[in-house]
Amino acid sequence: MIFKEPWLRGGEINGVVYSGCRDKTRSFREVEPDDVVAIGYDPQSGSTTRFAKDAAVVCLANKPVDGGGWNPRLVDWWKGQTPVIDTKRSDSQLKVILEMARMVNQVGVTPTVILESNQIQRALREPLIDMAREETIQLVVELSHTGVEKHDDATGIEACAADFQNGWVSLPCATPADEEKLIGFENCMLEYGTSKYYDVPIAYWKARGFLYERRFRPHLRQSIVVRQLPRYMQRHYQRMGVSELLTVVDAHTLPAREETMLR
């Protein structure tokens, strides 16, 4: 078991007492205007179907600060077996994502939805954007090159355990309804490592990775251009904190004029 129950709910392991991550001052669906919000999505169908019994959507928020604040909060989550695209069903997978984005928009924040760059999920980008446009919902869709990275000891799903072990993440538990909803999320995280299905941990990991790279205030971030370093190595160095205040930009993706200016 990678995620320990005392880390999430409070308790003792080998004489060490953990206060847990349950936050009795917060409820689900609470977002503040200066939050950065990411929505991680793991569909039921796709290249990792053998690991996804259900589709999962996890919405996280974090408040960037000058020193690199890292106190992610669980805003909302969902898992289920529904169609990916069905405009007539409010519980279809893309509709669930849009509803979370609409909720975040209410405080003036535009969330980023993280899709994998594989063929199936990449094909969902345009339908998701079109549906958002029709419903006047603001969101940004980013393609994540996950691949084998999700199994990496340093940057994969298991690296998320530090969020819970150190009490960094805030899990809403202000009311009995919050606690009931939270228990389902906790159980999904606790099953990672003992169950072959890990849809919710993957969705958490996707959203977490996006927020972690953006934990500094924007004015402190600078851009550098890396011309030969592979993309997966760029992301690896960022997540490991090697370039804490740097946004790595691939020169091949820049417009010709902007690339010239950066030489």
Secondary structure in CASP SS format (residue, H / E / C, confidence):
PFRMAT SS
TARGET T0000
AUTHOR 0000-0000-0000
METHOD secondary structure of the structure
MODEL  1
M C 1.00
I C 1.00
F C 1.00
K C 1.00
E H 1.00
P H 1.00
W H 1.00
L H 1.00
R H 1.00
G C 1.00
G E 1.00
E E 1.00
I E 1.00
N C 1.00
G C 1.00
V E 1.00
V E 1.00
Y E 1.00
S C 1.00
G C 1.00
C C 1.00
R E 1.00
D E 1.00
K C 1.00
T C 1.00
R C 1.00
S C 1.00
F C 1.00
R C 1.00
E C 1.00
V C 1.00
E C 1.00
P C 1.00
D C 1.00
D C 1.00
V E 1.00
V E 1.00
A E 1.00
I E 1.00
G E 1.00
Y E 1.00
D E 1.00
P C 1.00
Q C 1.00
S C 1.00
G C 1.00
S C 1.00
T C 1.00
T H 1.00
R H 1.00
F H 1.00
A C 1.00
K C 1.00
D C 1.00
A E 1.00
A E 1.00
V E 1.00
V E 1.00
C E 1.00
L E 1.00
A E 1.00
N E 1.00
K C 1.00
P C 1.00
V E 1.00
D C 1.00
G C 1.00
G C 1.00
G C 1.00
W C 1.00
N C 1.00
P C 1.00
R E 1.00
L E 1.00
V E 1.00
D E 1.00
W E 1.00
W E 1.00
K E 1.00
G E 1.00
Q C 1.00
T C 1.00
P C 1.00
V C 1.00
I C 1.00
D C 1.00
T C 1.00
K C 1.00
R C 1.00
S C 1.00
D C 1.00
S C 1.00
Q H 1.00
L H 1.00
K H 1.00
V H 1.00
I H 1.00
L H 1.00
E H 1.00
M H 1.00
A H 1.00
R H 1.00
M H 1.00
V H 1.00
N H 1.00
Q C 1.00
V C 1.00
G C 1.00
V C 1.00
T C 1.00
P C 1.00
T E 1.00
V E 1.00
I E 1.00
L E 1.00
E E 1.00
S C 1.00
N C 1.00
Q H 1.00
I H 1.00
Q H 1.00
R H 1.00
A C 1.00
L C 1.00
R H 1.00
E H 1.00
P H 1.00
L H 1.00
I H 1.00
D H 1.00
M H 1.00
A H 1.00
R H 1.00
E H 1.00
E C 1.00
T C 1.00
I C 1.00
Q C 1.00
L C 1.00
V E 1.00
V E 1.00
E E 1.00
L E 1.00
S E 1.00
H C 1.00
T C 1.00
G H 1.00
V H 1.00
E H 1.00
K H 1.00
H H 1.00
D C 1.00
D C 1.00
A C 1.00
T C 1.00
G C 1.00
I H 1.00
E H 1.00
A H 1.00
C H 1.00
A H 1.00
A H 1.00
D H 1.00
F H 1.00
Q H 1.00
N C 1.00
G C 1.00
W C 1.00
V C 1.00
S E 1.00
L E 1.00
P E 1.00
C C 1.00
A C 1.00
T C 1.00
P H 1.00
A H 1.00
D H 1.00
E H 1.00
E H 1.00
K H 1.00
L H 1.00
I H 1.00
G H 1.00
F H 1.00
E H 1.00
N H 1.00
C H 1.00
M H 1.00
L H 1.00
E C 1.00
Y E 1.00
G C 1.00
T C 1.00
S E 1.00
K C 1.00
Y C 1.00
Y C 1.00
D H 1.00
V H 1.00
P H 1.00
I H 1.00
A H 1.00
Y H 1.00
W H 1.00
K H 1.00
A H 1.00
R H 1.00
G H 1.00
F H 1.00
L H 1.00
Y H 1.00
E C 1.00
R C 1.00
R C 1.00
F E 1.00
R C 1.00
P H 1.00
H H 1.00
L H 1.00
R C 1.00
Q E 1.00
S E 1.00
I E 1.00
V E 1.00
V E 1.00
R C 1.00
Q C 1.00
L C 1.00
P C 1.00
R H 1.00
Y H 1.00
M H 1.00
Q H 1.00
R H 1.00
H H 1.00
Y H 1.00
Q H 1.00
R H 1.00
M C 1.00
G C 1.00
V C 1.00
S C 1.00
E C 1.00
L C 1.00
L E 1.00
T E 1.00
V E 1.00
V E 1.00
D E 1.00
A H 1.00
H H 1.00
T H 1.00
L C 1.00
P C 1.00
A H 1.00
R H 1.00
E H 1.00
E H 1.00
T H 1.00
M H 1.00
L C 1.00
R C 1.00
END
